């Protein structure tokens, strides 16, 4: 044993040495393998980039230039990005970002390095969508729809690199994020970051032929009296803004869960809250003046959802919709039974047919329209006469065929026994609202309509001092025409003769001149055409002051909930006062600055009014042509009824002139009164308070547009109420486009998602944002207790 000891010891030592070396080599190999793969594995399983690739750097100063009146300069800054190679990433993500964070981070004005975002378990990245032609258009941000797994995996597999192009392990990345959050990035870093942006941009372009953000113009965010001209803010300033936005989004309902219920109303699928308030209507002391047809809004605005009619289908497209609509969308038969013989509407299988007739034009509206032109050539449809008002419109065939003469018609009728007449009109793609001439002024400014038309509109013009006709006098432009087609004009029954004599006396005392009285032999009806004076000479020469002139303190433009009075307002005096002369012929009047707007007045955006107008016009032309029409995947052939929920000068509507759409321009009651400017341009609209329901049927608009509306409304009413109204008015598959503050965009996006709407685009930059969502067909099963 002693003799073998040295040999055993030597053998053991060799064996031990061999094992140690082998283990060491294994450990080294394992370490090398692990260190070379751990980063990419982690990225593919957990991480995804903060933002999608953006197109070429966008100069936001252009939109602010538009607000400042520098339209020409601004337009040069917003060019198509198809030829640009670089992209602008968004600001680094904050480690404190909540799980339900919005799909978009604010975009830095100076290029910044991309940073990884904390894992999000329930979100899937979606950066592309298809338009109607099958082309893929990029989105500006993530749209979290969960059905785009392939694209999400592509983004997850993207490499995240440091400024030198090298990969960084987890610890170094976290250190960098902390440094970024402290705002320590320096200007010297910028060239390196820009170089990396280009590399990433090339990588993105190789996988997607189209850019993520279709056009730089989409980033234009025009805001009242808050312009910024000059250099971009620093990274520190942008980061501070981002933190404020995120903190605001946390407190403004990002994580709020909304519980929606169906409205419980006797009006069911046709519910209009301010016209179907049965509780308020029952308390009315009188209905003599049609008070029960006027607006009576609930004290607590509803937040319920209106149910869809059974079998609802996407509306038939214009112009076919003028002749027929789906019966299942407006399942009402009474009007067909009551007015079918007058060619209002008929039922045929799955369709409601509209032969184009009416009580006064059974043989078609176009012949009737041309008869008016022949009787009075000076009316010049589509030239001198562009914007008209149709009182008691029925199913609005008159207004529907006026489009053939390039005339825009504001039609209205009450929600009465003529079941769903206004709903028929809107389903056909014809402008109309539910309203009545009762005890209050109509929601329009004074002296704006070129022509007012009434064909058997069942309005007692001659009673109570002519109060209702005097309301039309308020609305009619000086020198404008009133076309009255009714039985008193051409029949000799005692009642008709009595009304004719009373109307003759009243119109003469109002200084209206009857310029023609004619008969339509084909339709066997007659019409009288009156003209309003251009000045006050006739008023001053009247032998008696009846109807009396309104008090000087009576503002003619005051229209929201203002009681009617039997008086006339004096006409404008002076060459520079609105109404002193007729507007330019259409279409020249659309882009021409109204003669009564000049540099001595301050515009909505804080600059001289004429510059404001021109800049706003140029701004919306850029936004619509470079963004809305091409960059959001909207099939405009399926869009007909459009509403601008907060129109200023009507620039948005003017920019859509060549589309087959009409735009209802709304000037909120707490906004500057620019509605007369909109009418002067040959467009139309009305006043409204968005804390109340709009006077239209459910599912009547294809697209709603809101520019900095919702953030202002938050000061007066709950956003949930307004969004429920948006849902009521918008058709399934209809679009809502919002430009507003970033926190408001976040809140609205959360509401839209709770209704299972598709987020087509969401984009924030600094404190401003853009949102485009599409309404779904989803309705809750639960019905609320009462409405």
Number of C-alpha atoms within 10 A of each C-alpha: 6 6 7 8 10 11 10 11 11 11 11 12 11 11 11 12 11 12 12 12 11 12 12 12 12 12 12 12 12 12 11 11 11 11 11 12 10 12 16 18 12 15 19 16 12 14 20 27 22 23 27 27 29 27 26 22 17 21 19 22 22 27 32 27 24 30 32 26 27 20 22 15 13 24 19 9 17 24 17 14 20 13 9 12 16 21 27 25 30 26 26 24 23 21 13 12 16 15 13 14 18 25 23 22 27 26 26 24 23 20 20 24 23 25 24 22 19 18 14 15 9 10 18 21 26 24 26 25 17 13 15 12 8 9 12 20 22 28 27 31 28 25 23 19 18 12 11 15 13 12 15 18 15 14 23 21 18 17 18 22 18 18 16 10 14 10 15 14 15 12 8 12 17 15 11 17 18 14 12 21 18 12 16 12 17 10 10 8 13 16 13 15 20 20 15 22 23 16 16 22 22 16 13 21 16 10 9 14 11 17 27 24 28 24 28 25 29 22 25 26 26 26 20 15 14 11 16 16 12 8 10 15 12 16 21 16 15 22 23 16 17 25 18 15 23 24 14 17 21 19 13 16 17 21 15 13 10 13 11 18 18 21 23 18 20 12 15 14 22 21 22 25 25 21 26 23 21 17 11 16 18 10 9 10 9 11 12 9 13 13 18 24 21 23 24 18 18 18 10 9 20 18 23 23 23 27 22 21 14 10 10 15 14 13 21 17 17 19 13 11 21 24 18 25 25 23 20 15 23 18 18 16 16 14 19 20 13 13 17 19 14 19 19 26 28 19 18 11 8 13 17 25 22 24 20 23 24 27 19 22 25 19 17 21 22 18 16 21 17 14 18 21 14 13 18 16 11 11 18 15 23 19 17 20 23 29 24 27 25 22 24 24 26 29 30 34 26 25 24 24 21 21 14 12 16 16 22 26 28 24 27 24 24 24 24 12 9 16 17 24 27 29 26 29 26 24 27 30 29 30 24 28 21 24 22 24 25 20 18 20 23 24 18 23 25 23 24 26 30 25 26 24 21 19 24 18 17 10 16 14 18 20 14 10 16 20 22 23 21 23 21 21 24 25 25 24 26 23 19 25 27 24 20 20 24 21 20 22 21 19 14 12 10 10 11 16 16 12 18 20 13 15 20 14 12 21 19 13 19 24 18 21 17 17 12 14 17 18 17 16 9 13 15 11 20 20 24 20 22 23 21 19 19 18 17 14 11 13 21 11 10 13 8 10 13 15 17 16 15 15 11 9 6 12 12 16 17 17 20 17 12 12 11 17 19 17 22 20 18 16 20 17 13 10 11 14 13 22 24 19 18 15 22 17 16 19 16 12 18 24 17 15 19 20 17 16 20 17 12 10 13 15 24 21 24 17 19 18 21 21 24 27 29 21 27 27 25 24 31 25 19 22 23 20 16 20 22 20 15 16 25 24 24 20 12 16 12 18 21 26 25 24 24 22 24 22 25 25 25 30 25 25 26 21 20 19 14 7 13 14 19 23 26 22 27 24 26 22 15 12 15 11 17 18 26 23 21 25 26 26 26 29 27 28 23 22 22 21 15 25 18 21 24 21 20 24 25 23 23 27 26 25 24 22 21 18 21 22 20 24 17 14 17 14 9 10 15 14 21 18 18 21 17 20 25 21 22 28 25 24 23 23 17 25 25 22 21 24 27 25 24 28 26 28 27 30 22 22 24 24 21 20 17 14 21 16 22 19 24 27 27 26 26 30 24 22 18 23 26 24 22 22 22 23 23 18 14 12 15 14 10 11 17 15 10 9 21
